[in-house]
Amino acid sequence: MPGLKGPAGRPARLSRRWRAQVGDHVIDLAWSPCGARLAAAAVGGPVHLFDAATGRPHAALPGHGFGTAALSWHRDGRLLASAGQDGRVRLWDAAEGRQAAVLEGGAAWVEHVAWHPHCDLLASAAGRKLRLWAQDGQRVRDYPDRPATVADLCWRPGTDQLASATYGGVCLWEPDRDEPVRRFAWKGSVLALAWSPDGGFLAHGKPGRHGPLLGARERYRSCRWRATR
């Protein structure tokens, strides 16, 4: 990991703490906000919860028929959201290892879920459908269908604004409005989004020979900002 520093600014050396098997390819990983648990989604559907310190299995959740696509933790670290190819969003009580709610994504498969980092709102994307949910599973808002499949979701730090990426650009949404508060047009596909830590800049990844980050000639499926002091 380039740039990872240890004590006194020396390059950090990583060592393996534990290893676990989930029986299939891992499609997504998500740390709980407090770092106590790690959730691992298998491409075939099951979601496994591990004790982050020891690797001891905490729970094995059935996940989604036909496959799980994405995971996102609620800020309290108890509720885990998963998206899957059964067209549903599922909420799991991680402490008790049980399903708490099932939400209809609005299309044949749900590709993205994202809890707001500071309040009880969950965003989901299924095809062209973009929906907002409360913690109890009640639908808060059904945004107008997007012109193309939603490729990524990302909450803007320090605000209630949600960024969504599709072919043609990026839109910013707020919970109490049906229409986007801002649009950023782009001639082509937008595949991945990442806000800077202060919420002042938004990076996006796209296909093609000239990527948005230092002109790298690759297709970006994800992007992240590195926090610096």
Buried (B, 14 or more C-beta within 10 A) or exposed (E): EEEEEEEEEEEEEEEEEEEEEBEBEEBBEBBBBEEEBBBBBBBBBBBBBBBBEEEEEBBBBEBBEBBBBBBBBBBBBBBBBBBBBBBBBBBBBBBEEEBBBEBBBBBEBBBBBBBBBEEBBBBBBBBBBBBBBEBEBEEBBEBEEBEBBBBBBBBBBEEBBBBBBBBBBBBBBBBEEEEBEEEBEBEEBBBBBBBBEEEEEBBBBBEEEEBBEEEEEEBBEEBEBEEEE
